[in-house]
Amino acid sequence: MNRGNKIIKRAENILKNVKANNDLRLFNEIEFPPLEKDIMPLVNPDGIERLKLLLKTYNELFPERDKDILLTEEEHKLIMNSIVNKF
């Protein structure tokens, strides 16, 4: 939700700049992430449970983390090790 609010705020600021400068090229800076309904057909249905497990583990390990910040290699390993330990 926080990420969505940031994206909307950025789009609003760009719109204000377009109105002020009449520069329609600024619209190219607006990026909206794909919606879940657009992504889900790309996911193997057999992998949905795995995806849920990854997301649950991520949220347990990094509850307040800004999802725009990329994970380090060590953080990837931490997630994978946490998943392995659950079994």
N, C-alpha and C positions, 0 to 999 in steps of 0.2 A: 504494500500500500504506500509506504514511504517512497519507494522508487517511482511509483506511478505519479505521486504528487510532485516529485522533482521534475519529471518529464513534462507534466502539464504546466508547471510554473515556467519552465524553460520555453515551452511553446508560446505561452502568453507573453513573455518578454520579447520573443522574436516577432510576434504579431504587432506589439507596440512599436518596435523598431521599423517594421515594414510600413506601418501607418505614418510614422514620423518622417521616414526617408523616401518613401515610395520606391523602395528597392525590393522588387518581388523575388530576386535571387536569394534573399535571406530565408525564404520558405524552404530552401533546400537543406537548411541546417536543422530542421525539425525532424526528429526521429521517434517513431512510435514502435515499441516492441510488438512482435506478433502476439495475437490473442491465443489463449489456450486452445480454442477450437481450431485454429490454424496449425498449431504445433502437433496436437494429438494424433492426427492421421500419419504423421511422420514417425511416430514412436511405435515400435513393434508391440502389439498388444501383450505379448508374453513378457515384455520388459517393463510394463507399467508397475508391477509390484516392486521390481528392483528400483525403479525411479522413485517410488514412494519411500522406500527404505533409505535411499540416498538423501532425499530431501529431509526426512525425519532426523536422520543422523546429523546432517548439516545444521539443522535448527537446534538440535540438542547441544552441539559443540560450539556453535556461534550464534546464540539467541538474538543478539542485538546488532549483529554485523550488517553493515551496509553491503548489499548484494552487488553493488557496482564495483566493489574492490575485489580484484582477482585473487584467487587462492594461491598461496605459495606451494612449492613442491612438498614441503614438510606438512602443510595443512591438508593437501590431497592424501598424503600417506596416513595422516591422523584419521581422516574420515574412513579410509579403506580398512585400517586396522581396527577401528571401532566397530565397523560392520562385521568383520571377521570374528571379533570377540563376542558378538551377539549370538553366534551360532554355536 
